Amino acid sequence: MIRMMTEIDANNIIKSGYDSIDFPLEYNKPFNHYYVIESNGVMGYIVLWIDREFAQIINLHIFPMSRGIGYGKKLLKESMKKLKRVGVFEVSLEVRESNEIAVNLYKHNGFYVVTKRENYYKNEDGLLMVKKLRD
């Protein structure tokens, strides 16, 4: 099941050490939308930034013990459906070029590489990827 993240979820993610977003500072900002995927507990989360017709995936994270089961694919697909329903036209994201699993997940779900950003992640290149949700 995919649902909105609660403050309890955010605190548990922080305590688990799996957070890569500063939840206390970002959680209540108006353009940020947090969702979790759960099946006998929270398996991962996605953070979306939405501004009218445009959105950005800030973070999609599946916890290590839940990887390889399809939770990332399901979370991404359901998030795209939600974005389309609220009128988002285009979604973008940045991903480490070396993160082949994530790059392939995004490509298989309709994202394409717009440009490479050299040293975007300190000493690692990033890819800017985009997906159009409507013509």
N, C-alpha and C positions, 0 to 999 in steps of 0.2 A: 504494500500500500504506500502511496505517496501522499504526504500531507505537509502543511505548513510547519516549519520548525517552531518549537516553543522555546521559551527562555530556559526551561529545564534541559531540553535537548542540547542547546548551545553550551550550557554549563557542563553537561556531561561530556561533550566533545572536547571542550577545553581541558577538563580533568584527565581525559584519556590520552592527551598528548597528540591527537591526530589533527588538531586545528592548524590551518595555515592562514587563516583570516583572523584579525583581531575582533572577535565577536562582541566584546563589551563596547567597543567604539563604533562598530559598524552595524550592529544588529537592529537598531531602531531608526535608521535613516530611511526617509520616505521612498527613495527609489530602489532600495534593496529589498529583495524577496528571497527568503530562505525556505527550502523544502528539504525534507528527509525522505528516504525510502526505508521502510521497515518490514521485517519479517522475523518475528521472534526477537524484536529489538531493532534499534537503528543500525542499518547496514552502510549508510553513506548519506551524503548531502550534496545539494547544489545551491550555489548563490548566484542569483540573477540581478542585474541592474537593468531596470526598465524605465525608459523615458519616451512615452507616447508610442511612436512607431518603430523605435529602435531598442534593442536589448543587447546586453553583453553577458556572457557567462564569465563570472568572476572566478568561480571555482567549482569544480565537480570532483568530489572525492569519495571513493568507495574504500571502506576500511580493509586492510590487508586480508583479514580472515574471511572476507565476503567477496573477494575478487574472483573472476573467472566463471561466475555463475549467471551473468547477464544483468546484474543490478544497474551497472553504469548505462547500458543500452536502454533499459526500461526507464530509468530516471531521465535520461536525455530525451527520449521520445515523448514521454508524458509532459516534460517541461516545454517542448516545442509546441505541443498541442495547446497547452495553457497560454503560451505567448501568442499563438495565432488567434485564439479566442478573444484575447484582449486587444487585438488590432496591431500587434507588432508585425512590421514589414521585413525587418532584417535583424539577424543575430550575429554577433561577432565574438571572438575569443582570441586569446593568446595562449600558445602552448609551447613547451620546450620542444625543439626540433628532435632531440634525442628520445623523447617519450613516444616511442613507436606505437605502443598500445593505445594511448590516448589519440594520437594523430589518426590511426586507423579507425578508431571508434567514430571520430568526427567525420572522416571522409566517407565511411559507410553510411552515415546518416545525413548526407547531403551538404556537408561543409566543404569548402574548397580553399586552397591557400591563395591569399591575395599578395602577400609579400613576406620576405624573411627579414627579421629585425636582428641585426648583428649585435651580439653581446647584450641582448635584452634582459637576460637573467645573469647579470654580472659577467661571468666568463662563458656564457652559453647563448647560442642563438635561439630566438623564438620565432614562431610562425604566427602570422595574423591570418585567421581563418574566418570565413563568412558563410552564412546560409541565408538565402532568401526564403521567406515563409509565404509570400504571395507575389504575384506579378505586378 
